[in-house]
Amino acid sequence: MTIEIRELIIQAKVISSAQPTGPAQQSHSLIQESLDEAVLVEKIKREVLAALRDEEGWRP
């Protein structure tokens, strides 16, 4: 389970660092960056919770 979480975190870092850094990045507003990061965090959170539920038989 811990390996899956680490892989998700690594994927998040790779995705965020793969964004362009030239003029296209300058036009990308800070607000949009924050929204993109929030979406990514929510996606990772859902995947981690789903993995925990599957592994441990968690019930709400």
PDB file of N, H, CA, C and O in Angstrom:
ATOM      1  N   MET A   1       0.821  -1.191   0.000  1.00  0.00           N
ATOM      2  CA  MET A   1       0.000   0.000   0.000  1.00  0.00           C
ATOM      3  C   MET A   1       0.862   1.250   0.000  1.00  0.00           C
ATOM      4  O   MET A   1       0.576   2.193  -0.738  1.00  0.00           O
ATOM      5  N   THR A   2       1.897   1.277   0.801  1.00  0.00           N
ATOM      6  H   THR A   2       2.130   0.511   1.401  1.00  0.00           H
ATOM      7  CA  THR A   2       2.758   2.449   0.889  1.00  0.00           C
ATOM      8  C   THR A   2       3.409   2.733  -0.465  1.00  0.00           C
ATOM      9  O   THR A   2       3.595   3.894  -0.830  1.00  0.00           O
ATOM     10  N   ILE A   3       3.749   1.701  -1.197  1.00  0.00           N
ATOM     11  H   ILE A   3       3.597   0.758  -0.901  1.00  0.00           H
ATOM     12  CA  ILE A   3       4.371   1.873  -2.511  1.00  0.00           C
ATOM     13  C   ILE A   3       3.398   2.559  -3.465  1.00  0.00           C
ATOM     14  O   ILE A   3       3.807   3.418  -4.246  1.00  0.00           O
ATOM     15  N   GLU A   4       2.109   2.190  -3.415  1.00  0.00           N
ATOM     16  H   GLU A   4       1.777   1.492  -2.781  1.00  0.00           H
ATOM     17  CA  GLU A   4       1.115   2.822  -4.280  1.00  0.00           C
ATOM     18  C   GLU A   4       1.006   4.310  -3.991  1.00  0.00           C
ATOM     19  O   GLU A   4       0.918   5.117  -4.917  1.00  0.00           O
ATOM     20  N   ILE A   5       1.012   4.680  -2.718  1.00  0.00           N
ATOM     21  H   ILE A   5       1.084   4.025  -1.967  1.00  0.00           H
ATOM     22  CA  ILE A   5       0.932   6.092  -2.344  1.00  0.00           C
ATOM     23  C   ILE A   5       2.164   6.829  -2.847  1.00  0.00           C
ATOM     24  O   ILE A   5       2.050   7.933  -3.381  1.00  0.00           O
ATOM     25  N   ARG A   6       3.330   6.237  -2.685  1.00  0.00           N
ATOM     26  H   ARG A   6       3.423   5.341  -2.252  1.00  0.00           H
ATOM     27  CA  ARG A   6       4.564   6.868  -3.168  1.00  0.00           C
ATOM     28  C   ARG A   6       4.519   7.064  -4.680  1.00  0.00           C
ATOM     29  O   ARG A   6       4.939   8.105  -5.186  1.00  0.00           O
ATOM     30  N   GLU A   7       4.009   6.060  -5.404  1.00  0.00           N
ATOM     31  H   GLU A   7       3.668   5.215  -4.992  1.00  0.00           H
ATOM     32  CA  GLU A   7       3.915   6.174  -6.857  1.00  0.00           C
ATOM     33  C   GLU A   7       2.988   7.314  -7.255  1.00  0.00           C
ATOM     34  O   GLU A   7       3.283   8.046  -8.200  1.00  0.00           O
ATOM     35  N   LEU A   8       1.865   7.478  -6.545  1.00  0.00           N
ATOM     36  H   LEU A   8       1.625   6.884  -5.778  1.00  0.00           H
ATOM     37  CA  LEU A   8       0.947   8.574  -6.843  1.00  0.00           C
ATOM     38  C   LEU A   8       1.604   9.925  -6.592  1.00  0.00           C
ATOM     39  O   LEU A   8       1.416  10.862  -7.368  1.00  0.00           O
ATOM     40  N   ILE A   9       2.364  10.029  -5.524  1.00  0.00           N
ATOM     41  H   ILE A   9       2.517   9.268  -4.894  1.00  0.00           H
ATOM     42  CA  ILE A   9       3.053  11.284  -5.214  1.00  0.00           C
ATOM     43  C   ILE A   9       4.103  11.581  -6.281  1.00  0.00           C
ATOM     44  O   ILE A   9       4.247  12.726  -6.710  1.00  0.00           O
ATOM     45  N   ILE A  10       4.828  10.563  -6.707  1.00  0.00           N
ATOM     46  H   ILE A  10       4.710   9.633  -6.359  1.00  0.00           H
ATOM     47  CA  ILE A  10       5.833  10.752  -7.758  1.00  0.00           C
ATOM     48  C   ILE A  10       5.160  11.195  -9.053  1.00  0.00           C
ATOM     49  O   ILE A  10       5.667  12.080  -9.742  1.00  0.00           O
ATOM     50  N   GLN A  11       4.019  10.585  -9.393  1.00  0.00           N
ATOM     51  H   GLN A  11       3.607   9.866  -8.833  1.00  0.00           H
ATOM     52  CA  GLN A  11       3.290  10.988 -10.592  1.00  0.00           C
ATOM     53  C   GLN A  11       2.881  12.447 -10.506  1.00  0.00           C
ATOM     54  O   GLN A  11       2.985  13.180 -11.489  1.00  0.00           O
ATOM     55  N   ALA A  12       2.419  12.873  -9.342  1.00  0.00           N
ATOM     56  H   ALA A  12       2.335  12.277  -8.543  1.00  0.00           H
ATOM     57  CA  ALA A  12       2.006  14.271  -9.163  1.00  0.00           C
ATOM     58  C   ALA A  12       3.188  15.203  -9.373  1.00  0.00           C
ATOM     59  O   ALA A  12       3.040  16.252 -10.000  1.00  0.00           O
ATOM     60  N   LYS A  13       4.354  14.842  -8.862  1.00  0.00           N
ATOM     61  H   LYS A  13       4.475  13.990  -8.353  1.00  0.00           H
ATOM     62  CA  LYS A  13       5.541  15.681  -9.026  1.00  0.00           C
ATOM     63  C   LYS A  13       5.975  15.725 -10.483  1.00  0.00           C
ATOM     64  O   LYS A  13       6.366  16.781 -10.981  1.00  0.00           O
ATOM     65  N   VAL A  14       5.913  14.599 -11.166  1.00  0.00           N
ATOM     66  H   VAL A  14       5.596  13.741 -10.761  1.00  0.00           H
ATOM     67  CA  VAL A  14       6.322  14.552 -12.568  1.00  0.00           C
ATOM     68  C   VAL A  14       5.381  15.391 -13.418  1.00  0.00           C
ATOM     69  O   VAL A  14       5.834  16.124 -14.296  1.00  0.00           O
ATOM     70  N   ILE A  15       4.089  15.297 -13.174  1.00  0.00           N
ATOM     71  H   ILE A  15       3.720  14.702 -12.460  1.00  0.00           H
ATOM     72  CA  ILE A  15       3.114  16.069 -13.940  1.00  0.00           C
ATOM     73  C   ILE A  15       3.322  17.559 -13.723  1.00  0.00           C
ATOM     74  O   ILE A  15       3.324  18.328 -14.685  1.00  0.00           O
ATOM     75  N   SER A  16       3.496  17.982 -12.470  1.00  0.00           N
ATOM     76  H   SER A  16       3.495  17.357 -11.688  1.00  0.00           H
ATOM     77  CA  SER A  16       3.643  19.406 -12.205  1.00  0.00           C
ATOM     78  C   SER A  16       4.964  19.951 -12.741  1.00  0.00           C
ATOM     79  O   SER A  16       5.018  21.115 -13.136  1.00  0.00           O
ATOM     80  N   SER A  17       6.023  19.158 -12.768  1.00  0.00           N
ATOM     81  H   SER A  17       5.979  18.212 -12.447  1.00  0.00           H
ATOM     82  CA  SER A  17       7.302  19.644 -13.279  1.00  0.00           C
ATOM     83  C   SER A  17       7.374  19.561 -14.797  1.00  0.00           C
ATOM     84  O   SER A  17       8.266  20.158 -15.399  1.00  0.00           O
ATOM     85  N   ALA A  18       6.462  18.842 -15.424  1.00  0.00           N
ATOM     86  H   ALA A  18       5.738  18.357 -14.934  1.00  0.00           H
ATOM     87  CA  ALA A  18       6.467  18.702 -16.876  1.00  0.00           C
ATOM     88  C   ALA A  18       5.770  19.864 -17.573  1.00  0.00           C
ATOM     89  O   ALA A  18       5.743  19.909 -18.803  1.00  0.00           O
ATOM     90  N   GLN A  19       5.215  20.790 -16.831  1.00  0.00           N
ATOM     91  H   GLN A  19       5.237  20.754 -15.832  1.00  0.00           H
ATOM     92  CA  GLN A  19       4.546  21.933 -17.441  1.00  0.00           C
ATOM     93  C   GLN A  19       5.582  22.830 -18.111  1.00  0.00           C
ATOM     94  O   GLN A  19       6.718  22.917 -17.647  1.00  0.00           O
ATOM     95  N   PRO A  20       5.197  23.495 -19.198  1.00  0.00           N
ATOM     96  CA  PRO A  20       6.149  24.338 -19.927  1.00  0.00           C
ATOM     97  C   PRO A  20       6.669  25.489 -19.069  1.00  0.00           C
ATOM     98  O   PRO A  20       5.980  25.966 -18.168  1.00  0.00           O
ATOM     99  N   THR A  21       7.904  25.933 -19.364  1.00  0.00           N
ATOM    100  H   THR A  21       8.465  25.545 -20.096  1.00  0.00           H
ATOM    101  CA  THR A  21       8.512  26.999 -18.566  1.00  0.00           C
ATOM    102  C   THR A  21       8.865  28.216 -19.406  1.00  0.00           C
ATOM    103  O   THR A  21       9.603  29.082 -18.936  1.00  0.00           O
ATOM    104  N   GLY A  22       8.372  28.310 -20.613  1.00  0.00           N
ATOM    105  H   GLY A  22       7.772  27.606 -20.995  1.00  0.00           H
ATOM    106  CA  GLY A  22       8.667  29.456 -21.470  1.00  0.00           C
ATOM    107  C   GLY A  22       7.555  30.488 -21.406  1.00  0.00           C
ATOM    108  O   GLY A  22       6.902  30.648 -20.374  1.00  0.00           O
ATOM    109  N   PRO A  23       7.341  31.191 -22.517  1.00  0.00           N
ATOM    110  CA  PRO A  23       6.284  32.208 -22.562  1.00  0.00           C
ATOM    111  C   PRO A  23       4.897  31.626 -22.284  1.00  0.00           C
ATOM    112  O   PRO A  23       4.032  32.307 -21.732  1.00  0.00           O
ATOM    113  N   ALA A  24       4.693  30.376 -22.664  1.00  0.00           N
ATOM    114  H   ALA A  24       5.395  29.823 -23.112  1.00  0.00           H
ATOM    115  CA  ALA A  24       3.394  29.747 -22.391  1.00  0.00           C
ATOM    116  C   ALA A  24       3.145  29.670 -20.890  1.00  0.00           C
ATOM    117  O   ALA A  24       2.016  29.847 -20.433  1.00  0.00           O
ATOM    118  N   GLN A  25       4.199  29.407 -20.125  1.00  0.00           N
ATOM    119  H   GLN A  25       5.116  29.263 -20.496  1.00  0.00           H
ATOM    120  CA  GLN A  25       4.064  29.330 -18.670  1.00  0.00           C
ATOM    121  C   GLN A  25       3.744  30.702 -18.094  1.00  0.00           C
ATOM    122  O   GLN A  25       2.972  30.803 -17.140  1.00  0.00           O
ATOM    123  N   GLN A  26       4.324  31.763 -18.658  1.00  0.00           N
ATOM    124  H   GLN A  26       4.950  31.681 -19.433  1.00  0.00           H
ATOM    125  CA  GLN A  26       4.076  33.106 -18.145  1.00  0.00           C
ATOM    126  C   GLN A  26       2.619  33.491 -18.306  1.00  0.00           C
ATOM    127  O   GLN A  26       2.072  34.190 -17.453  1.00  0.00           O
ATOM    128  N   SER A  27       1.976  33.050 -19.382  1.00  0.00           N
ATOM    129  H   SER A  27       2.421  32.482 -20.074  1.00  0.00           H
ATOM    130  CA  SER A  27       0.572  33.381 -19.594  1.00  0.00           C
ATOM    131  C   SER A  27      -0.342  32.541 -18.698  1.00  0.00           C
ATOM    132  O   SER A  27      -1.519  32.859 -18.523  1.00  0.00           O
ATOM    133  N   HIS A  28       0.197  31.502 -18.153  1.00  0.00           N
ATOM    134  H   HIS A  28       1.152  31.244 -18.295  1.00  0.00           H
ATOM    135  CA  HIS A  28      -0.556  30.632 -17.248  1.00  0.00           C
ATOM    136  C   HIS A  28      -0.625  31.325 -15.889  1.00  0.00           C
ATOM    137  O   HIS A  28       0.384  31.435 -15.193  1.00  0.00           O
ATOM    138  N   SER A  29      -1.792  31.782 -15.521  1.00  0.00           N
ATOM    139  H   SER A  29      -2.612  31.693 -16.086  1.00  0.00           H
ATOM    140  CA  SER A  29      -1.913  32.589 -14.302  1.00  0.00           C
ATOM    141  C   SER A  29      -1.703  31.766 -13.036  1.00  0.00           C
ATOM    142  O   SER A  29      -1.870  30.546 -13.033  1.00  0.00           O
ATOM    143  N   LEU A  30      -1.336  32.453 -11.974  1.00  0.00           N
ATOM    144  H   LEU A  30      -1.200  33.444 -11.977  1.00  0.00           H
ATOM    145  CA  LEU A  30      -1.150  31.787 -10.686  1.00  0.00           C
ATOM    146  C   LEU A  30      -2.446  31.162 -10.201  1.00  0.00           C
ATOM    147  O   LEU A  30      -2.434  30.102  -9.575  1.00  0.00           O
ATOM    148  N   ILE A  31      -3.555  31.811 -10.486  1.00  0.00           N
ATOM    149  H   ILE A  31      -3.565  32.672 -10.994  1.00  0.00           H
ATOM    150  CA  ILE A  31      -4.850  31.256 -10.074  1.00  0.00           C
ATOM    151  C   ILE A  31      -5.088  29.927 -10.774  1.00  0.00           C
ATOM    152  O   ILE A  31      -5.505  28.959 -10.138  1.00  0.00           O
ATOM    153  N   GLN A  32      -4.829  29.869 -12.065  1.00  0.00           N
ATOM    154  H   GLN A  32      -4.491  30.656 -12.581  1.00  0.00           H
ATOM    155  CA  GLN A  32      -5.029  28.627 -12.808  1.00  0.00           C
ATOM    156  C   GLN A  32      -4.086  27.542 -12.305  1.00  0.00           C
ATOM    157  O   GLN A  32      -4.483  26.382 -12.196  1.00  0.00           O
ATOM    158  N   GLU A  33      -2.853  27.901 -12.001  1.00  0.00           N
ATOM    159  H   GLU A  33      -2.531  28.843 -12.090  1.00  0.00           H
ATOM    160  CA  GLU A  33      -1.913  26.926 -11.444  1.00  0.00           C
ATOM    161  C   GLU A  33      -2.441  26.349 -10.141  1.00  0.00           C
ATOM    162  O   GLU A  33      -2.380  25.140  -9.916  1.00  0.00           O
ATOM    163  N   SER A  34      -2.961  27.221  -9.282  1.00  0.00           N
ATOM    164  H   SER A  34      -3.011  28.203  -9.465  1.00  0.00           H
ATOM    165  CA  SER A  34      -3.503  26.766  -8.000  1.00  0.00           C
ATOM    166  C   SER A  34      -4.676  25.826  -8.210  1.00  0.00           C
ATOM    167  O   SER A  34      -4.795  24.810  -7.526  1.00  0.00           O
ATOM    168  N   LEU A  35      -5.544  26.165  -9.158  1.00  0.00           N
ATOM    169  H   LEU A  35      -5.448  26.991  -9.714  1.00  0.00           H
ATOM    170  CA  LEU A  35      -6.686  25.293  -9.451  1.00  0.00           C
ATOM    171  C   LEU A  35      -6.223  23.946  -9.995  1.00  0.00           C
ATOM    172  O   LEU A  35      -6.750  22.902  -9.612  1.00  0.00           O
ATOM    173  N   ASP A  36      -5.240  23.973 -10.886  1.00  0.00           N
ATOM    174  H   ASP A  36      -4.812  24.821 -11.197  1.00  0.00           H
ATOM    175  CA  ASP A  36      -4.708  22.724 -11.443  1.00  0.00           C
ATOM    176  C   ASP A  36      -4.122  21.841 -10.344  1.00  0.00           C
ATOM    177  O   ASP A  36      -4.344  20.630 -10.323  1.00  0.00           O
ATOM    178  N   GLU A  37      -3.376  22.457  -9.439  1.00  0.00           N
ATOM    179  H   GLU A  37      -3.195  23.441  -9.456  1.00  0.00           H
ATOM    180  CA  GLU A  37      -2.777  21.703  -8.340  1.00  0.00           C
ATOM    181  C   GLU A  37      -3.851  21.153  -7.407  1.00  0.00           C
ATOM    182  O   GLU A  37      -3.729  20.029  -6.920  1.00  0.00           O
ATOM    183  N   ALA A  38      -4.903  21.935  -7.152  1.00  0.00           N
ATOM    184  H   ALA A  38      -5.002  22.848  -7.547  1.00  0.00           H
ATOM    185  CA  ALA A  38      -5.987  21.473  -6.283  1.00  0.00           C
ATOM    186  C   ALA A  38      -6.689  20.268  -6.901  1.00  0.00           C
ATOM    187  O   ALA A  38      -7.030  19.316  -6.199  1.00  0.00           O
ATOM    188  N   VAL A  39      -6.902  20.309  -8.210  1.00  0.00           N
ATOM    189  H   VAL A  39      -6.625  21.082  -8.780  1.00  0.00           H
ATOM    190  CA  VAL A  39      -7.531  19.176  -8.902  1.00  0.00           C
ATOM    191  C   VAL A  39      -6.645  17.942  -8.787  1.00  0.00           C
ATOM    192  O   VAL A  39      -7.138  16.842  -8.537  1.00  0.00           O
ATOM    193  N   LEU A  40      -5.351  18.120  -8.967  1.00  0.00           N
ATOM    194  H   LEU A  40      -4.951  19.013  -9.170  1.00  0.00           H
ATOM    195  CA  LEU A  40      -4.413  17.003  -8.867  1.00  0.00           C
ATOM    196  C   LEU A  40      -4.397  16.420  -7.456  1.00  0.00           C
ATOM    197  O   LEU A  40      -4.380  15.200  -7.289  1.00  0.00           O
ATOM    198  N   VAL A  41      -4.401  17.279  -6.447  1.00  0.00           N
ATOM    199  H   VAL A  41      -4.415  18.270  -6.583  1.00  0.00           H
ATOM    200  CA  VAL A  41      -4.419  16.822  -5.053  1.00  0.00           C
ATOM    201  C   VAL A  41      -5.693  16.030  -4.781  1.00  0.00           C
ATOM    202  O   VAL A  41      -5.640  14.977  -4.144  1.00  0.00           O
ATOM    203  N   GLU A  42      -6.838  16.523  -5.256  1.00  0.00           N
ATOM    204  H   GLU A  42      -6.880  17.378  -5.774  1.00  0.00           H
ATOM    205  CA  GLU A  42      -8.100  15.810  -5.049  1.00  0.00           C
ATOM    206  C   GLU A  42      -8.084  14.445  -5.736  1.00  0.00           C
ATOM    207  O   GLU A  42      -8.568  13.462  -5.176  1.00  0.00           O
ATOM    208  N   LYS A  43      -7.529  14.384  -6.942  1.00  0.00           N
ATOM    209  H   LYS A  43      -7.136  15.183  -7.397  1.00  0.00           H
ATOM    210  CA  LYS A  43      -7.454  13.110  -7.661  1.00  0.00           C
ATOM    211  C   LYS A  43      -6.601  12.109  -6.886  1.00  0.00           C
ATOM    212  O   LYS A  43      -6.985  10.950  -6.725  1.00  0.00           O
ATOM    213  N   ILE A  44      -5.451  12.558  -6.412  1.00  0.00           N
ATOM    214  H   ILE A  44      -5.140  13.499  -6.543  1.00  0.00           H
ATOM    215  CA  ILE A  44      -4.570  11.676  -5.641  1.00  0.00           C
ATOM    216  C   ILE A  44      -5.250  11.242  -4.354  1.00  0.00           C
ATOM    217  O   ILE A  44      -5.162  10.078  -3.965  1.00  0.00           O
ATOM    218  N   LYS A  45      -5.932  12.177  -3.687  1.00  0.00           N
ATOM    219  H   LYS A  45      -6.003  13.123  -4.003  1.00  0.00           H
ATOM    220  CA  LYS A  45      -6.624  11.851  -2.440  1.00  0.00           C
ATOM    221  C   LYS A  45      -7.679  10.768  -2.677  1.00  0.00           C
ATOM    222  O   LYS A  45      -7.792   9.821  -1.898  1.00  0.00           O
ATOM    223  N   ARG A  46      -8.454  10.917  -3.762  1.00  0.00           N
ATOM    224  H   ARG A  46      -8.363  11.686  -4.395  1.00  0.00           H
ATOM    225  CA  ARG A  46      -9.479   9.906  -4.071  1.00  0.00           C
ATOM    226  C   ARG A  46      -8.846   8.545  -4.340  1.00  0.00           C
ATOM    227  O   ARG A  46      -9.345   7.520  -3.874  1.00  0.00           O
ATOM    228  N   GLU A  47      -7.745   8.537  -5.093  1.00  0.00           N
ATOM    229  H   GLU A  47      -7.340   9.370  -5.471  1.00  0.00           H
ATOM    230  CA  GLU A  47      -7.093   7.267  -5.411  1.00  0.00           C
ATOM    231  C   GLU A  47      -6.503   6.605  -4.168  1.00  0.00           C
ATOM    232  O   GLU A  47      -6.580   5.386  -4.018  1.00  0.00           O
ATOM    233  N   VAL A  48      -5.917   7.399  -3.282  1.00  0.00           N
ATOM    234  H   VAL A  48      -5.854   8.389  -3.403  1.00  0.00           H
ATOM    235  CA  VAL A  48      -5.356   6.851  -2.043  1.00  0.00           C
ATOM    236  C   VAL A  48      -6.467   6.289  -1.174  1.00  0.00           C
ATOM    237  O   VAL A  48      -6.340   5.184  -0.646  1.00  0.00           O
ATOM    238  N   LEU A  49      -7.561   7.040  -1.017  1.00  0.00           N
ATOM    239  H   LEU A  49      -7.664   7.937  -1.446  1.00  0.00           H
ATOM    240  CA  LEU A  49      -8.682   6.549  -0.209  1.00  0.00           C
ATOM    241  C   LEU A  49      -9.284   5.283  -0.809  1.00  0.00           C
ATOM    242  O   LEU A  49      -9.636   4.358  -0.076  1.00  0.00           O
ATOM    243  N   ALA A  50      -9.406   5.233  -2.130  1.00  0.00           N
ATOM    244  H   ALA A  50      -9.120   5.984  -2.725  1.00  0.00           H
ATOM    245  CA  ALA A  50      -9.938   4.036  -2.781  1.00  0.00           C
ATOM    246  C   ALA A  50      -9.021   2.839  -2.541  1.00  0.00           C
ATOM    247  O   ALA A  50      -9.495   1.731  -2.290  1.00  0.00           O
ATOM    248  N   ALA A  51      -7.717   3.060  -2.619  1.00  0.00           N
ATOM    249  H   ALA A  51      -7.332   3.960  -2.823  1.00  0.00           H
ATOM    250  CA  ALA A  51      -6.766   1.967  -2.376  1.00  0.00           C
ATOM    251  C   ALA A  51      -6.848   1.495  -0.931  1.00  0.00           C
ATOM    252  O   ALA A  51      -6.779   0.295  -0.664  1.00  0.00           O
ATOM    253  N   LEU A  52      -6.995   2.428  -0.003  1.00  0.00           N
ATOM    254  H   LEU A  52      -7.051   3.403  -0.220  1.00  0.00           H
ATOM    255  CA  LEU A  52      -7.130   2.047   1.408  1.00  0.00           C
ATOM    256  C   LEU A  52      -8.412   1.253   1.637  1.00  0.00           C
ATOM    257  O   LEU A  52      -8.410   0.257   2.361  1.00  0.00           O
ATOM    258  N   ARG A  53      -9.493   1.689   1.024  1.00  0.00           N
ATOM    259  H   ARG A  53      -9.495   2.498   0.436  1.00  0.00           H
ATOM    260  CA  ARG A  53     -10.769   0.968   1.170  1.00  0.00           C
ATOM    261  C   ARG A  53     -10.649  -0.447   0.625  1.00  0.00           C
ATOM    262  O   ARG A  53     -11.094  -1.404   1.258  1.00  0.00           O
ATOM    263  N   ASP A  54     -10.045  -0.574  -0.555  1.00  0.00           N
ATOM    264  H   ASP A  54      -9.684   0.204  -1.069  1.00  0.00           H
ATOM    265  CA  ASP A  54      -9.908  -1.891  -1.181  1.00  0.00           C
ATOM    266  C   ASP A  54      -9.036  -2.816  -0.347  1.00  0.00           C
ATOM    267  O   ASP A  54      -9.343  -3.999  -0.197  1.00  0.00           O
ATOM    268  N   GLU A  55      -7.948  -2.277   0.194  1.00  0.00           N
ATOM    269  H   GLU A  55      -7.699  -1.317   0.072  1.00  0.00           H
ATOM    270  CA  GLU A  55      -6.991  -3.104   0.924  1.00  0.00           C
ATOM    271  C   GLU A  55      -7.506  -3.503   2.300  1.00  0.00           C
ATOM    272  O   GLU A  55      -7.331  -4.647   2.721  1.00  0.00           O
ATOM    273  N   GLU A  56      -8.129  -2.582   2.992  1.00  0.00           N
ATOM    274  H   GLU A  56      -8.271  -1.653   2.649  1.00  0.00           H
ATOM    275  CA  GLU A  56      -8.496  -2.822   4.384  1.00  0.00           C
ATOM    276  C   GLU A  56      -9.977  -3.126   4.585  1.00  0.00           C
ATOM    277  O   GLU A  56     -10.413  -3.325   5.719  1.00  0.00           O
ATOM    278  N   GLY A  57     -10.751  -3.166   3.516  1.00  0.00           N
ATOM    279  H   GLY A  57     -10.397  -3.005   2.595  1.00  0.00           H
ATOM    280  CA  GLY A  57     -12.174  -3.422   3.654  1.00  0.00           C
ATOM    281  C   GLY A  57     -12.882  -2.321   4.418  1.00  0.00           C
ATOM    282  O   GLY A  57     -13.820  -2.585   5.169  1.00  0.00           O
ATOM    283  N   TRP A  58     -12.442  -1.100   4.230  1.00  0.00           N
ATOM    284  H   TRP A  58     -11.680  -0.885   3.619  1.00  0.00           H
ATOM    285  CA  TRP A  58     -12.977   0.054   4.963  1.00  0.00           C
ATOM    286  C   TRP A  58     -14.411   0.328   4.548  1.00  0.00           C
ATOM    287  O   TRP A  58     -14.747   0.264   3.366  1.00  0.00           O
ATOM    288  N   ARG A  59     -15.248   0.632   5.518  1.00  0.00           N
ATOM    289  H   ARG A  59     -14.975   0.685   6.479  1.00  0.00           H
ATOM    290  CA  ARG A  59     -16.645   0.990   5.261  1.00  0.00           C
ATOM    291  C   ARG A  59     -16.937   2.330   5.910  1.00  0.00           C
ATOM    292  O   ARG A  59     -16.546   2.564   7.054  1.00  0.00           O
ATOM    293  N   PRO A  60     -17.628   3.222   5.187  1.00  0.00           N
ATOM    294  CA  PRO A  60     -17.960   4.539   5.778  1.00  0.00           C
ATOM    295  C   PRO A  60     -18.956   4.443   6.909  1.00  0.00           C
ATOM    296  O   PRO A  60     -19.324   5.461   7.495  1.00  0.00           O
TER     297      PRO A  60
END
